[in-house]
């Protein structure tokens, strides 16, 4: 769906990466007030990449609850991020604006970068880029 339609359905404007490869496909999944916007695309090399966006912040206990310890990472603007290099099953504990905590459980996943964009009120999860430096570059391009 067009990003404008995703924004209408999700209640927030989805962030998009710099163009790289095929045009992104945007989707919205909702369960009550909990909304996930997915942006998927293929790189010039044909690799499938997914950027999930949640209108929530990471639960403060996140680092204590993950099953696989992430490597700390930092985006070029100084934003703290978490890099999961190995295949894993990740449950992302999120805190809604009203303070309620919920978890977005995902399928088994490959390399993943997770970070919060406070200015947009979003938590972002980038999956499919096996190189940490490239994942940080793509994350920095998200606007």
C-alpha positions as CSV (number, residue, x, y, z in Angstrom):
1,X,0.0,0.0,0.0
2,X,1.2,3.6,-0.4
3,X,2.9,5.1,2.6
4,X,0.1,7.7,3.0
5,X,-2.5,4.9,3.3
6,X,-0.2,3.1,5.8
7,X,0.0,6.3,7.8
8,X,-3.7,6.6,7.9
9,X,-4.2,3.1,9.0
10,X,-1.4,3.0,11.6
11,X,-1.9,6.5,13.1
12,X,1.8,7.5,12.4
13,X,3.8,8.3,9.3
14,X,6.1,5.3,8.5
15,X,9.8,6.0,8.1
16,X,11.4,4.9,4.9
17,X,15.0,4.1,4.0
18,X,17.0,5.8,1.3
19,X,16.2,4.1,-2.1
20,X,18.4,1.0,-2.5
21,X,17.2,-1.6,-4.9
22,X,13.5,-2.2,-5.6
23,X,10.8,0.1,-4.3
24,X,9.6,-0.8,-0.8
25,X,6.3,-2.6,-0.1
26,X,4.5,-1.2,2.9
27,X,2.0,-3.1,5.1
28,X,0.1,-2.5,8.3
29,X,-0.8,-5.2,10.9
30,X,-2.9,-4.3,13.9
31,X,-4.2,-6.1,17.0
32,X,-6.3,-3.5,18.8
33,X,-4.2,-0.5,19.6
34,X,-1.0,-2.3,18.8
35,X,0.2,-1.5,15.3
36,X,3.2,-2.7,13.3
37,X,4.1,-1.1,10.0
38,X,6.3,-3.3,7.8
39,X,8.4,-1.9,5.0
40,X,10.0,-4.6,2.8
41,X,12.3,-4.3,-0.2
42,X,15.1,-6.1,-2.1
43,X,18.6,-4.7,-2.3
44,X,20.3,-4.3,-5.6
45,X,21.8,-7.7,-4.9
46,X,18.4,-9.2,-4.5
47,X,18.5,-9.6,-0.7
48,X,15.1,-9.3,1.1
49,X,15.1,-6.7,3.8
50,X,12.4,-5.8,6.3
51,X,12.0,-2.7,8.5
52,X,9.3,-3.1,11.2
53,X,8.1,0.0,13.0
54,X,6.2,0.1,16.3
55,X,4.5,3.3,17.8
56,X,6.0,2.4,21.2
57,X,9.2,2.5,23.0
58,X,11.3,-0.4,24.1
59,X,10.4,-1.6,27.6
60,X,13.2,-0.5,30.0
61,X,13.8,-4.1,31.0
62,X,14.5,-5.1,27.3
63,X,18.2,-5.9,27.8
64,X,17.4,-8.2,30.7
65,X,14.7,-10.2,28.9
66,X,16.2,-11.0,25.5
67,X,17.1,-14.6,24.9
68,X,20.2,-13.8,22.9
69,X,22.4,-11.0,24.2
70,X,22.8,-8.3,21.5
71,X,26.0,-6.4,20.7
72,X,25.7,-2.7,21.5
73,X,25.9,-0.5,18.4
74,X,25.6,3.2,17.7
75,X,24.1,4.9,14.7
76,X,26.1,7.8,13.1
77,X,23.8,10.4,14.9
78,X,24.7,8.8,18.3
79,X,21.5,6.8,18.7
80,X,22.0,3.6,20.7
81,X,21.1,0.4,18.9
82,X,21.2,-3.3,19.4
83,X,22.8,-5.7,16.9
84,X,21.8,-9.4,16.8
85,X,24.3,-11.1,14.5
86,X,23.2,-14.7,14.9
87,X,19.9,-16.3,14.0
88,X,17.5,-15.9,16.9
89,X,13.9,-15.7,18.0
90,X,13.3,-12.2,19.2
91,X,10.4,-11.0,21.3
92,X,10.4,-7.2,21.4
93,X,9.0,-5.9,24.7
94,X,7.3,-2.6,24.1
95,X,5.7,0.0,26.3
96,X,2.7,1.9,24.9
97,X,2.1,5.6,25.6
98,X,-0.4,4.6,28.3
99,X,2.3,2.6,30.1
100,X,1.0,-0.8,29.2
101,X,3.7,-3.3,28.2
102,X,3.3,-5.8,25.4
103,X,5.5,-8.0,23.4
104,X,5.8,-8.4,19.6
105,X,7.0,-12.0,19.0
106,X,8.5,-12.6,15.7
107,X,9.5,-15.7,13.8
108,X,13.1,-17.0,13.8
109,X,15.1,-14.1,12.4
110,X,18.5,-13.6,10.9
111,X,20.7,-10.6,11.6
112,X,18.7,-7.8,13.1
113,X,19.3,-4.2,14.2
114,X,16.9,-2.7,16.8
115,X,16.8,1.0,17.8
116,X,14.4,3.7,19.0
117,X,13.7,7.0,17.2
118,X,12.3,9.1,20.1
119,X,11.6,12.1,17.8
120,X,9.2,9.9,15.8
121,X,7.9,8.0,18.8
122,X,9.0,4.7,17.1
123,X,10.9,1.6,17.8
124,X,12.5,0.2,14.6
125,X,13.6,-3.4,13.8
126,X,15.7,-3.9,10.6
127,X,16.2,-7.5,9.5
128,X,17.9,-9.1,6.5
129,X,21.2,-7.2,6.2
130,X,24.0,-9.6,7.4
131,X,26.7,-6.9,7.6
132,X,26.5,-4.8,10.8
133,X,28.1,-1.7,9.2
134,X,25.7,-1.8,6.2
135,X,22.7,-2.3,8.6
136,X,23.8,0.8,10.5
137,X,24.2,2.7,7.3
138,X,20.6,1.8,6.2
139,X,19.3,2.6,9.7
140,X,20.9,6.0,9.5
141,X,19.2,6.6,6.1
142,X,15.7,6.0,7.5
143,X,13.6,9.2,7.4
